[in-house]
Each structure stands twice: as structure tokens, then as C-alpha cells.
């Protein structure tokens, strides 16, 4: 009789185990609260709410015609200069004989017409130093950067950061 009770207990234990495992396999996992992704303050493709950020490809920029005030053509984009962080810093504009450095921020592109406008007068443009392919400037010396940006009424980004912090 003892072995019969033992077999009955084992059988019940097996059935309970099978029953429980079958039940737990059929039950859905506990519900986890639905996590809504955070809505970004700026949607992809925009730089601020309501404004569209343009994307540029080198082949769209290179060869673009560059104009200044009065619809005066000054040449085409011959080269692009990037800083160490990979930011597009300068356009090199060629008129076929001389080169001019134009800060990226100074040019407003119309990619559909592969052109750019720089908001300076022809008189201002005549004061900007030019160079040739054999006499490239040192783009990142502080003096060159500051002077070049001033021709276009701009301040280099590293100086803007200093000005925002209130440091002279």
C-alpha cells in the first residue's frame, strides 16, 4: 500500500507540474505599460520648430554660380573647406584666374538653380583679398579667420561662443 500511495503522489505531482506549465505557457506574459517614444522637440529635417533644415551634398554645391548684390556674378564654387570637426567652413570661389574665400554662413544657396547669393556689395567684394592655387592662405590662423569673416559681416563660430560666455 505504501508504494501505491507513493505512485499516486508522484502521479499527482507530475500532473500538477504539467498542468501548471501548460497553464503558464498559455497565459500571456504580464502586461508591460506601453511606453510612448518621447516626441522630439525638433522633427528630423528641421532645425527648429517650424523651420526646415536644408541638407547639402558636395556635388550640389561644387560648380554652383556665386552672386553678390546687384546680381553680379563673382565665379563658381571651386572647393569646400571643412574644419577638424567636419563642419563645412568655407567655400572657395573661383572666377577662373583668382580664388576668394567665402565663409559658409555667408552664402545662401538655391540648389534648384545651383547658385548661391552672398549679401555684400560689389565695392565690398573688391576689398576682399584673393589668391591663386599656388598661394593658398592658412585658413585656420585666428587673424585670417577673423578678417575673412569681417569682410562678410560675420563672426567666426569660435568667437561667437566666447562672446556668448561674456569673455572678452
HULIN-V409058 format. One record per residue. N is the residue number from 1. SS is DSSP state (H for helix, E for strand, - for the rest). PHI is phi in degrees with one decimal (* if undefined). NEAR is the number of other C-alpha atoms within 12 Angstrom. Layout:
n = {N | N}
ss = {SS | SS}
phi = {PHI | PHI}
near = {NEAR | NEAR}
//
This chain:
n = {1 | 2 | 3 | 4 | 5 | 6 | 7 | 8 | 9 | 10 | 11 | 12 | 13 | 14 | 15 | 16 | 17 | 18 | 19 | 20 | 21 | 22 | 23 | 24 | 25 | 26 | 27 | 28 | 29 | 30 | 31 | 32 | 33 | 34 | 35 | 36 | 37 | 38 | 39 | 40 | 41 | 42 | 43 | 44 | 45 | 46 | 47 | 48 | 49 | 50 | 51 | 52 | 53 | 54 | 55 | 56 | 57 | 58 | 59 | 60 | 61 | 62 | 63 | 64 | 65 | 66 | 67 | 68 | 69 | 70 | 71 | 72 | 73 | 74 | 75 | 76 | 77 | 78 | 79 | 80 | 81 | 82 | 83 | 84 | 85 | 86 | 87 | 88 | 89 | 90 | 91 | 92 | 93 | 94 | 95 | 96 | 97 | 98 | 99 | 100 | 101 | 102 | 103 | 104 | 105 | 106 | 107 | 108 | 109 | 110 | 111 | 112 | 113 | 114 | 115 | 116 | 117 | 118 | 119 | 120 | 121 | 122 | 123 | 124 | 125 | 126 | 127 | 128 | 129 | 130 | 131 | 132 | 133 | 134 | 135 | 136 | 137 | 138 | 139 | 140 | 141 | 142 | 143 | 144 | 145 | 146 | 147 | 148 | 149 | 150 | 151 | 152 | 153 | 154 | 155 | 156 | 157 | 158 | 159 | 160 | 161 | 162 | 163 | 164 | 165 | 166 | 167 | 168}
ss = {- | H | H | H | H | H | H | H | H | H | H | H | H | H | H | H | H | H | H | H | H | H | H | H | H | H | - | - | - | - | - | - | - | - | - | - | - | - | - | - | - | - | - | - | - | E | E | E | - | - | E | E | - | - | - | - | - | H | H | H | H | - | - | - | E | E | E | E | H | H | H | E | E | E | E | E | E | E | E | E | E | E | - | - | - | - | - | E | E | E | E | E | E | E | - | - | - | - | E | E | E | E | E | H | H | H | E | E | E | E | H | H | H | - | E | E | E | E | - | - | - | H | H | H | H | H | - | - | - | - | E | - | - | - | - | - | - | - | - | - | - | H | H | H | H | H | H | H | H | H | H | - | - | - | - | - | H | H | H | H | H | H | H | H | H | - | - | -}
phi = {* | -63.2 | -72.9 | -66.2 | -67.7 | -61.7 | -65.3 | -65.0 | -64.2 | -64.2 | -61.0 | -63.8 | -62.3 | -64.6 | -62.8 | -64.2 | -63.1 | -63.4 | -61.7 | -68.5 | -68.0 | -66.6 | -66.8 | -70.3 | -72.8 | -84.5 | -81.0 | -68.1 | -62.5 | -56.3 | -67.3 | -101.7 | -61.7 | -67.9 | -99.1 | -83.4 | -63.2 | -63.9 | -79.6 | -67.2 | -65.9 | -124.4 | -72.9 | -55.6 | 90.3 | -128.1 | -99.6 | -158.7 | -52.8 | 88.3 | -116.2 | -95.0 | -91.7 | -81.6 | -110.6 | -125.8 | -113.8 | -54.2 | -69.9 | -79.6 | -85.0 | -60.9 | 87.4 | -64.4 | -76.7 | -116.3 | -122.3 | -117.0 | -53.6 | 79.6 | 55.7 | -87.8 | -77.2 | -115.0 | 140.6 | -128.8 | -71.2 | -96.6 | -156.9 | -129.2 | -113.7 | -109.1 | -84.3 | -60.0 | -84.8 | 89.3 | -79.6 | -72.5 | -107.2 | -134.5 | -105.9 | -104.6 | -104.9 | -117.3 | -104.0 | 104.9 | -122.4 | -135.3 | -117.2 | -134.6 | -91.6 | -123.2 | -59.2 | -52.0 | -63.8 | -79.4 | -97.6 | -113.0 | -90.9 | -120.4 | -65.4 | -62.6 | -105.4 | 42.8 | -144.8 | -139.7 | -120.0 | -114.0 | -83.7 | -134.6 | -83.4 | -58.3 | -65.3 | -63.7 | -62.2 | -64.5 | -86.6 | -76.5 | -63.2 | -116.0 | -153.8 | -120.1 | -65.8 | -93.6 | -128.7 | -57.2 | -76.2 | -90.9 | -58.5 | -106.1 | -73.9 | -55.5 | -64.7 | -61.9 | -60.0 | -60.9 | -65.1 | -61.8 | -62.9 | -62.4 | -57.4 | -102.9 | 72.7 | -121.2 | -121.9 | -57.0 | -57.9 | -68.2 | -76.6 | -64.2 | -63.4 | -64.9 | -62.1 | -65.8 | -77.4 | 86.9 | -88.4 | -67.5}
near = {7 | 8 | 10 | 10 | 11 | 12 | 13 | 14 | 14 | 14 | 16 | 15 | 14 | 15 | 15 | 15 | 14 | 14 | 15 | 15 | 13 | 14 | 14 | 14 | 11 | 10 | 11 | 10 | 9 | 7 | 8 | 7 | 6 | 6 | 8 | 7 | 6 | 8 | 9 | 13 | 11 | 15 | 15 | 16 | 15 | 15 | 15 | 14 | 13 | 12 | 12 | 13 | 14 | 15 | 16 | 19 | 15 | 19 | 14 | 23 | 32 | 26 | 26 | 34 | 33 | 38 | 32 | 29 | 19 | 15 | 18 | 19 | 24 | 36 | 31 | 32 | 37 | 31 | 28 | 31 | 27 | 18 | 19 | 10 | 8 | 10 | 15 | 25 | 28 | 30 | 38 | 38 | 41 | 29 | 23 | 18 | 16 | 22 | 28 | 37 | 45 | 48 | 38 | 33 | 25 | 29 | 34 | 26 | 28 | 20 | 23 | 12 | 15 | 23 | 27 | 35 | 33 | 36 | 27 | 30 | 22 | 20 | 14 | 18 | 27 | 15 | 16 | 25 | 21 | 25 | 20 | 19 | 17 | 10 | 13 | 19 | 22 | 14 | 28 | 23 | 12 | 17 | 16 | 22 | 27 | 22 | 23 | 35 | 32 | 23 | 29 | 31 | 21 | 24 | 26 | 32 | 21 | 19 | 20 | 16 | 13 | 13 | 13 | 12 | 10 | 9 | 10 | 9}
//
